[in-house]
Amino acid sequence: MMELKQFMDSTYLKTAEQAGLSEVENSKIVAELIDEAIKEDFKLAMIRPNQVKMGRKMVDDANSKVAIGTVIDFPEGNRGLEAKLKEAEQAVKDGVDELDYVIDYTAFKAGKIDQVKNEVAECTAFGLNAGKVVKWIIETAALTDTEIVQITALIKNVVLSKFAEKDYSKVFVKSSTGFYKTEDGKPNGATIPVIVLMLENAGPLPVKASGGVRDRETALKMIELGVKRIGTSSAKVIVEGSGQGNAY
């Protein structure tokens, strides 16, 4: 039980508008998620940048080891290097532990490979220099299998060529935002075939499965395959093995 908890990045990333709530009501949901993560001893609470300060305070006040993570340039990843770094800088000031950047997958698909490589190098360097864990969300639902292989290998090759071996374990390749709109009800997050492709091409970098992991059985299968983290809004359901969880 304890083991499984340490794979859980308990996640809530809806804005107040997306949730159809007021800012106050939405912040209350975030606070409940952080509180649950502290009580359950999950690995991390994954929240929007504007909630990081609150999360840091709650974790510190509880004298908890739960990490605070946030998403950068979310969910499209296409605002450019400067915007990514600016947002990451603010999150670090606010006390974040882990930075989950959305890669510019649109630029990648358009063949702007050098631009994407540069962004991965610069943003990873910023995170590692600040002593943070870095994750790269590749948005698998927007990619073909070939593109999943290529973008995973791109991230790995940039990290292996530019950073020390001791840092490899701190740079993840992550599947999904959970916010990508797919057609015909196709999965928009982590599926077993997608995770297998990522694992085959990311090593020695760790992989995080996110989006669509809602039950214990799927979570255990992914851990068995080799993922090191699971991003989910159903962390408690997964740990307790009590049926199906929420949409993320």
Secondary structure in CASP SS format (residue, H / E / C, confidence):
PFRMAT SS
TARGET T0000
AUTHOR 0000-0000-0000
METHOD secondary structure of the structure
MODEL  1
M C 1.00
M H 1.00
E H 1.00
L H 1.00
K H 1.00
Q C 1.00
F C 1.00
M E 1.00
D E 1.00
S E 1.00
T E 1.00
Y C 1.00
L C 1.00
K C 1.00
T C 1.00
A H 1.00
E H 1.00
Q H 1.00
A H 1.00
G C 1.00
L C 1.00
S C 1.00
E H 1.00
V H 1.00
E H 1.00
N H 1.00
S H 1.00
K H 1.00
I H 1.00
V H 1.00
A H 1.00
E H 1.00
L H 1.00
I H 1.00
D H 1.00
E H 1.00
A H 1.00
I H 1.00
K H 1.00
E H 1.00
D C 1.00
F C 1.00
K C 1.00
L E 1.00
A E 1.00
M E 1.00
I E 1.00
R C 1.00
P H 1.00
N H 1.00
Q H 1.00
V H 1.00
K H 1.00
M H 1.00
G H 1.00
R H 1.00
K H 1.00
M H 1.00
V H 1.00
D H 1.00
D H 1.00
A C 1.00
N C 1.00
S C 1.00
K C 1.00
V C 1.00
A E 1.00
I E 1.00
G E 1.00
T E 1.00
V E 1.00
I E 1.00
D C 1.00
F C 1.00
P C 1.00
E C 1.00
G C 1.00
N C 1.00
R C 1.00
G C 1.00
L H 1.00
E H 1.00
A H 1.00
K H 1.00
L H 1.00
K H 1.00
E H 1.00
A H 1.00
E H 1.00
Q H 1.00
A H 1.00
V H 1.00
K H 1.00
D C 1.00
G C 1.00
V C 1.00
D C 1.00
E E 1.00
L E 1.00
D E 1.00
Y E 1.00
V E 1.00
I C 1.00
D C 1.00
Y H 1.00
T H 1.00
A H 1.00
F H 1.00
K H 1.00
A C 1.00
G C 1.00
K C 1.00
I H 1.00
D H 1.00
Q H 1.00
V H 1.00
K H 1.00
N H 1.00
E H 1.00
V H 1.00
A H 1.00
E H 1.00
C H 1.00
T H 1.00
A H 1.00
F H 1.00
G H 1.00
L H 1.00
N H 1.00
A C 1.00
G C 1.00
K C 1.00
V E 1.00
V E 1.00
K E 1.00
W E 1.00
I E 1.00
I C 1.00
E C 1.00
T H 1.00
A H 1.00
A H 1.00
L C 1.00
T C 1.00
D H 1.00
T H 1.00
E H 1.00
I H 1.00
V H 1.00
Q H 1.00
I H 1.00
T H 1.00
A H 1.00
L H 1.00
I H 1.00
K H 1.00
N H 1.00
V H 1.00
V H 1.00
L H 1.00
S H 1.00
K H 1.00
F C 1.00
A C 1.00
E H 1.00
K H 1.00
D H 1.00
Y H 1.00
S H 1.00
K H 1.00
V E 1.00
F E 1.00
V E 1.00
K E 1.00
S C 1.00
S C 1.00
T C 1.00
G C 1.00
F C 1.00
Y C 1.00
K C 1.00
T C 1.00
E C 1.00
D C 1.00
G C 1.00
K C 1.00
P C 1.00
N C 1.00
G C 1.00
A C 1.00
T C 1.00
I H 1.00
P H 1.00
V H 1.00
I H 1.00
V H 1.00
L H 1.00
M H 1.00
L H 1.00
E H 1.00
N H 1.00
A H 1.00
G C 1.00
P C 1.00
L C 1.00
P C 1.00
V E 1.00
K E 1.00
A E 1.00
S E 1.00
G C 1.00
G C 1.00
V C 1.00
R C 1.00
D C 1.00
R H 1.00
E H 1.00
T H 1.00
A H 1.00
L H 1.00
K H 1.00
M H 1.00
I H 1.00
E H 1.00
L H 1.00
G C 1.00
V C 1.00
K C 1.00
R E 1.00
I E 1.00
G E 1.00
T E 1.00
S C 1.00
S C 1.00
A H 1.00
K H 1.00
V H 1.00
I H 1.00
V H 1.00
E H 1.00
G C 1.00
S C 1.00
G C 1.00
Q C 1.00
G C 1.00
N C 1.00
A C 1.00
Y C 1.00
END
